[in-house]
Amino acid sequence: MICIPIPALPFCKVTLKAQKPLPSPYPKKLKTLGDHLRKRRLDLKLFQKEVAQRIGVEEATIWNWENNRLSPSLYYIPKIIEFLGYVPDCIKAKTLGEKIVTSRRLLGITQKEFARHLGIDPSTLGRWEKDKSQPQKELLKKLNIFFKKKL
């Protein structure tokens, strides 16, 4: 069999279109708060140092959060949410207990402070947050009013 090379015809043009691959440091899946931080930072083309200044932490702290070495403390959660511009799925609530914990954290309030505000013992609030017991109707109304007012 003889192979004769055939030149490409000048009227035959092929254009391939595809999305440019993301840079290697870009998170593949957004599972943690650190993943969301890294994605937002890269989207805004910011350095870790710039994000650290906006949130009020050291550059190394941002590195540790983005690499999931450390989780942000309660105090920084509202600032991180403000930087992201949304509440990530990884901290959205499903049960009443998770809703209480999530809302409390978004507001930067400790369990002890929140229990004091509700006029209950912190261990009672802890049981609610673990879904081991439910608040009575009066306290549930108080919870809902507080979250609507603050969030």
C-alpha positions in Angstrom: 0.0 0.0 0.0 1.3 3.4 -0.9 0.7 6.4 1.3 0.4 9.7 -0.5 0.4 12.8 1.8 -2.6 15.0 1.1 -2.2 18.7 2.1 -4.9 20.3 4.1 -7.4 22.2 2.0 -7.2 26.0 2.4 -11.0 26.3 2.9 -11.1 23.8 5.7 -10.7 25.8 9.0 -11.1 24.2 12.4 -11.4 26.3 15.5 -11.4 24.6 18.9 -13.1 26.4 21.8 -12.6 25.4 25.4 -12.5 27.1 28.8 -9.0 27.9 29.9 -8.0 25.6 32.7 -7.8 27.1 36.1 -4.4 27.8 37.7 -3.0 25.0 39.8 -3.5 26.7 43.2 -7.2 27.2 42.4 -9.3 24.8 44.5 -10.9 22.0 42.5 -13.9 21.7 44.9 -15.1 24.2 47.5 -15.4 22.0 50.6 -14.0 24.2 53.3 -14.0 27.8 54.3 -10.3 27.9 53.3 -11.2 26.7 49.8 -13.7 29.5 49.5 -11.2 32.1 50.8 -8.6 31.0 48.2 -11.0 31.0 45.4 -12.2 34.5 46.2 -8.7 35.8 46.7 -7.6 34.4 43.3 -10.7 35.7 41.6 -9.9 39.2 42.9 -6.2 38.7 42.0 -5.1 39.5 45.6 -2.1 38.4 47.5 -2.6 36.6 50.9 -1.0 39.7 52.5 -3.8 41.9 51.1 -6.5 39.6 52.3 -4.9 39.4 55.7 -5.0 43.2 56.0 -8.7 43.3 55.0 -9.6 40.6 57.6 -7.2 41.8 60.3 -4.9 38.8 60.6 -1.3 37.9 59.7 -0.4 36.6 56.2 0.5 33.2 57.7 -3.0 32.9 59.1 -4.5 33.2 55.7 -2.0 30.6 54.4 -3.0 28.3 57.2 -6.8 28.8 56.5 -6.4 28.3 52.8 -4.3 25.1 53.3 -6.8 23.8 55.8 -4.2 23.7 58.5 -6.3 25.8 60.9 -9.9 26.9 61.0 -10.8 30.5 61.6 -11.8 31.4 65.1 -15.3 32.6 65.8 -14.2 36.2 65.9 -13.1 36.2 62.2 -16.1 34.4 60.7 -18.2 37.6 60.1 -15.2 39.3 58.5 -14.6 36.3 56.3 -18.2 36.2 55.2 -18.0 40.0 54.4 -14.9 39.4 52.3 -16.5 36.4 50.5 -19.7 38.3 49.9 -21.8 35.2 50.6 -22.3 32.4 53.2 -20.6 29.3 51.9 -22.5 26.0 51.8 -19.9 24.5 54.2 -21.4 26.6 57.1 -25.0 26.6 56.1 -27.4 24.9 58.6 -29.7 21.9 58.0 -31.1 21.2 61.5 -32.3 23.6 64.2 -29.1 22.9 66.2 -26.9 23.7 63.2 -28.9 26.8 62.5 -28.3 28.1 66.1 -24.6 27.3 65.8 -24.2 28.8 62.3 -26.2 32.0 63.2 -24.2 32.4 66.4 -20.9 32.0 64.6 -21.9 34.4 61.8 -22.6 37.0 64.4 -19.3 36.2 66.2 -21.1 35.4 69.5 -19.8 32.7 71.9 -22.1 30.1 73.3 -21.8 31.6 76.7 -22.7 35.1 75.5 -25.6 33.9 73.5 -26.9 31.8 76.5 -26.7 34.8 78.7 -28.6 36.9 76.1 -31.4 34.2 76.0 -31.4 33.9 79.8 -30.6 30.2 79.8 -27.7 28.0 81.0 -24.9 27.5 78.4 -25.3 23.7 78.8 -28.9 24.0 77.7 -27.8 25.9 74.6 -25.2 23.2 74.0 -27.9 20.5 74.0 -29.9 22.5 71.5 -26.9 23.0 69.3 -26.2 19.2 69.3 -29.9 18.6 68.6 -30.2 16.6 71.8 -33.1 18.7 73.0 -35.4 21.4 71.5 -36.2 24.8 72.9 -39.7 25.5 74.2 -42.0 27.6 72.1 -41.3 30.8 74.0 -37.5 30.4 73.6 -37.9 29.3 70.0 -39.7 32.6 69.3 -37.0 34.5 71.1 -34.4 32.7 68.9 -36.2 33.6 65.7 -36.6 37.2 66.7 -33.0 37.5 67.6 -31.8 36.0 64.3 -34.1 38.1 62.2 -33.0 41.2 63.9 -29.3 40.5 63.8 -28.9 38.8 60.4 
